[in-house]
């Protein structure tokens, strides 16, 4: 059985999310800052009248900030009870991946990334880390 994933980059790392969770992909949007919000909450965006929380996925995963020349993209995802935007460096393509390419999360993966990755796909020249959008949407204070 094949799985379709929408790919995106954070630095040099390739990630993917199940395409069924993706609502849309947007260029950088105007954001309203939220006073006293945790650092992972970059702000709120207005998506055709719907207010959506924008989560900085680099901050959430403990990665260094993006260089200023990377404008970033909004990967808008649907969760059971809300819609969120993950800020990513760049959105790639939709890939069809087969079950035989999938492996469990490596034990060598440590930190915040290991909490939100459900496994990896072996591609021809690299690995794709499969992101659990529900786990990634939980703010670090919520996971205690």
C-alpha positions as CSV (number, residue, x, y, z in Angstrom):
1,X,0.0,0.0,0.0
2,X,1.3,3.4,-0.9
3,X,1.2,6.6,1.2
4,X,1.1,10.1,-0.1
5,X,3.1,12.7,1.8
6,X,3.6,16.4,1.3
7,X,7.3,17.1,1.7
8,X,9.0,20.2,3.3
9,X,12.4,21.3,4.4
10,X,13.7,22.6,7.6
11,X,17.4,23.5,6.9
12,X,18.9,20.5,5.2
13,X,16.4,18.0,6.7
14,X,13.6,16.6,4.6
15,X,10.2,16.1,6.4
16,X,6.9,14.9,5.2
17,X,3.3,14.9,6.5
18,X,0.4,12.7,5.3
19,X,-1.2,14.6,2.5
20,X,-4.7,14.0,4.0
21,X,-3.7,16.3,6.9
22,X,-2.7,19.2,4.6
23,X,-5.3,21.9,3.9
24,X,-3.1,24.2,1.8
25,X,0.3,25.8,1.4
26,X,0.7,29.5,1.6
27,X,3.5,32.0,0.9
28,X,4.5,34.1,4.0
29,X,1.5,35.8,5.6
30,X,1.1,38.9,7.7
31,X,1.1,37.8,11.3
32,X,-0.3,39.3,14.5
33,X,2.0,38.7,17.4
34,X,0.5,37.2,20.6
35,X,1.8,38.8,23.8
36,X,3.1,36.3,26.4
37,X,2.7,33.4,24.0
38,X,5.4,30.7,24.1
39,X,8.3,31.2,21.6
40,X,6.9,28.4,19.3
41,X,3.8,30.5,18.6
42,X,5.0,33.0,16.0
43,X,1.6,34.7,15.8
44,X,-1.8,34.5,14.3
45,X,-2.7,34.7,10.6
46,X,-6.1,35.6,9.1
47,X,-7.0,32.9,6.5
48,X,-10.1,34.2,4.7
49,X,-11.7,35.2,7.9
50,X,-10.5,32.3,10.0
51,X,-7.9,33.0,12.7
52,X,-5.1,30.4,12.6
53,X,-2.2,29.9,15.0
54,X,1.2,29.9,13.3
55,X,3.7,27.5,14.9
56,X,7.4,28.0,14.2
57,X,8.4,24.4,13.5
58,X,12.1,25.1,13.8
59,X,11.6,26.4,17.3
60,X,9.2,23.5,18.2
61,X,11.9,21.0,17.1
62,X,14.8,22.8,18.8
63,X,16.5,23.7,15.5
64,X,18.4,26.9,15.0
65,X,16.5,29.9,13.5
66,X,16.4,30.1,9.7
67,X,18.7,32.6,8.0
68,X,17.0,35.9,7.3
69,X,17.1,35.3,3.5
70,X,14.7,32.3,3.9
71,X,11.1,33.8,3.7
72,X,9.5,30.5,4.7
73,X,6.1,29.0,3.9
74,X,2.9,28.2,5.8
75,X,1.9,24.6,5.7
76,X,-1.7,24.7,6.9
77,X,-2.8,21.4,8.4
78,X,-6.1,20.1,9.8
79,X,-6.3,18.5,13.2
80,X,-9.4,16.9,14.6
81,X,-10.5,20.1,16.4
82,X,-8.5,23.0,14.8
83,X,-6.5,24.2,11.9
84,X,-2.9,25.3,12.4
85,X,-0.1,26.7,10.2
86,X,3.4,25.2,10.5
87,X,6.1,27.7,9.4
88,X,8.6,25.7,7.3
89,X,11.6,26.8,5.2
90,X,10.3,25.4,1.9
91,X,7.5,23.1,0.7
92,X,8.4,20.4,-1.8
93,X,6.3,17.9,-3.7
94,X,3.8,15.3,-3.0
95,X,5.4,11.9,-3.0
96,X,4.0,8.4,-3.3
97,X,5.9,6.2,-0.9
98,X,5.6,2.5,-0.5
99,X,5.4,0.5,2.7
100,X,8.7,-1.2,2.1
101,X,10.5,2.2,2.2
102,X,9.2,2.8,5.7
103,X,11.1,2.2,8.9
104,X,10.4,2.9,12.6
105,X,11.9,6.0,14.1
106,X,15.7,5.5,14.7
107,X,16.7,5.2,18.3
108,X,19.5,7.7,17.6
109,X,17.0,10.4,17.0
110,X,17.0,12.5,20.2
111,X,15.2,15.6,21.6
112,X,12.0,17.2,20.5
113,X,12.3,15.7,17.0
114,X,12.0,12.2,18.4
115,X,8.7,13.2,20.0
116,X,7.0,14.2,16.8
117,X,8.4,11.7,14.2
118,X,6.5,8.5,13.5
119,X,9.1,7.0,11.3
120,X,11.3,7.5,8.3
121,X,11.1,6.7,4.6
122,X,14.3,5.6,2.9
123,X,14.6,7.5,-0.4
124,X,17.2,7.0,-3.1
125,X,19.6,9.5,-1.7
126,X,18.3,10.6,1.7
127,X,15.8,10.0,4.5
128,X,12.4,11.6,4.9
129,X,11.2,12.1,8.5
130,X,7.5,11.6,8.8
131,X,5.9,14.2,11.0
132,X,3.0,13.5,13.3
133,X,1.1,16.8,13.0
134,X,-1.0,16.2,16.2
135,X,2.2,15.6,18.3
136,X,3.9,18.6,16.6
137,X,0.9,20.8,17.4
138,X,1.3,20.2,21.1
139,X,3.3,23.0,22.7
140,X,6.2,21.9,24.9
141,X,4.5,23.1,28.1
142,X,1.5,20.8,27.2
143,X,3.7,17.7,26.9
144,X,4.7,17.7,30.6
